């Protein structure tokens, strides 16, 4: 797990495991957004496993599966709305963190209009 803070309220990470979530919580994060579709790789934990572990630790978790290289406007808008609804700070993750970071960047104007 590699976490890179983009702002005080948002960071990106490579693939998380359920065991990583306690460290994120202890670092002050309140929520995670998974932008990786389930079963993209054989060794990838399911979002259900991540979400259950997150909730057991008091973190919120959301899943917005996005195919690599195929981000569309609806996904950008959905990301902005999900981010606006979550307690901060939030970690967005996928295989490398790039999709989560792209959604963050592409949703800037929508997030601004939503006040976040």
C-alpha positions in Angstrom: 0.0 0.0 0.0 1.3 3.4 -1.0 -0.7 6.4 0.1 -0.1 9.8 -1.6 -1.9 12.8 -0.2 -3.2 15.1 -2.9 -5.0 17.5 -0.5 -5.7 17.5 3.2 -9.1 15.8 2.4 -8.0 13.3 -0.3 -5.3 10.8 -0.9 -4.8 8.0 -3.4 -3.5 4.5 -2.9 -2.5 1.4 -4.7 -4.7 -1.7 -4.0 -5.7 -2.0 -0.4 -6.1 -5.1 1.6 -8.4 -5.5 4.5 -5.4 -5.5 6.8 -4.4 -2.0 5.5 -7.6 -0.4 6.7 -6.6 -0.2 10.4 -3.4 1.7 9.5 -5.5 4.1 7.4 -8.0 4.6 10.3 -5.1 5.2 12.7 -3.6 7.8 10.2 -6.9 9.7 10.5 -8.7 8.7 7.3 -12.5 8.4 7.7 -13.5 6.8 4.3 -12.3 4.9 1.3 -13.5 4.9 -2.3 -12.6 1.9 -4.5 -12.5 2.7 -8.2 -11.4 -0.8 -9.2 -13.8 -3.3 -10.6 -14.0 -6.6 -8.7 -12.0 -9.5 -10.2 -9.8 -7.3 -12.3 -6.9 -9.4 -11.1 -6.8 -12.8 -9.5 -5.0 -11.7 -6.3 -7.3 -8.7 -5.7 -9.5 -8.7 -2.6 -13.2 -8.1 -3.4 -14.8 -4.8 -2.6 -17.1 -6.7 -0.2 -14.1 -7.8 1.8 -12.7 -4.3 1.9 -16.1 -2.7 2.7 -16.8 -5.2 5.5 -13.4 -4.6 7.1 -13.7 -0.8 6.7 -17.2 -0.8 8.4 -15.9 -3.0 11.2 -13.3 -0.3 11.9 -15.7 2.6 11.7 -14.7 3.7 8.2 -17.1 4.4 5.4 -16.6 2.6 2.1 -18.0 3.2 -1.4 -17.4 1.3 -4.7 -17.3 3.1 -8.0 -15.9 0.5 -10.4 -14.2 2.1 -13.4 -12.5 0.2 -16.2 -8.9 1.2 -16.7 -8.7 3.8 -19.4 -12.5 4.2 -19.7 -13.6 6.9 -17.4 -16.8 8.6 -18.6 -18.7 11.7 -17.5 -21.3 9.8 -15.5 -18.5 8.2 -13.4 -16.8 11.6 -12.9 -20.1 13.0 -11.6 -20.7 10.0 -9.4 -17.2 10.3 -7.9 -17.9 14.0 -7.0 -21.2 13.1 -5.3 -19.7 10.2 -3.4 -16.8 12.3 -2.3 -19.2 15.1 -1.2 -21.2 12.6 1.0 -18.2 11.0 2.8 -16.5 12.1 6.0 -13.0 13.5 5.3 -10.3 12.7 4.8 -10.9 10.0 2.1 -8.5 7.6 0.4 -9.4 6.6 -3.2 -7.8 3.4 -4.5 -7.4 1.2 -7.5 -4.6 -1.0 -8.7 -2.0 1.8 -8.8 -4.0 4.8 -7.6 -4.1 6.4 -11.1 -7.8 5.9 -11.8 -8.7 7.3 -8.4 -6.4 10.3 -9.0 -7.9 10.9 -12.5 -11.4 10.9 -11.1 -10.3 13.4 -8.5 -8.8 15.7 -11.1 -11.6 15.3 -13.6 -14.3 16.0 -10.9 -12.8 19.3 -9.7 -15.4 21.6 -11.2 -18.3 19.4 -10.0 -16.8 19.1 -6.5 -16.5 22.9 -6.4 -20.1 23.3 -7.4 -21.1 20.8 -4.6 -19.1 22.8 -2.1 -16.3 20.2 -1.7 
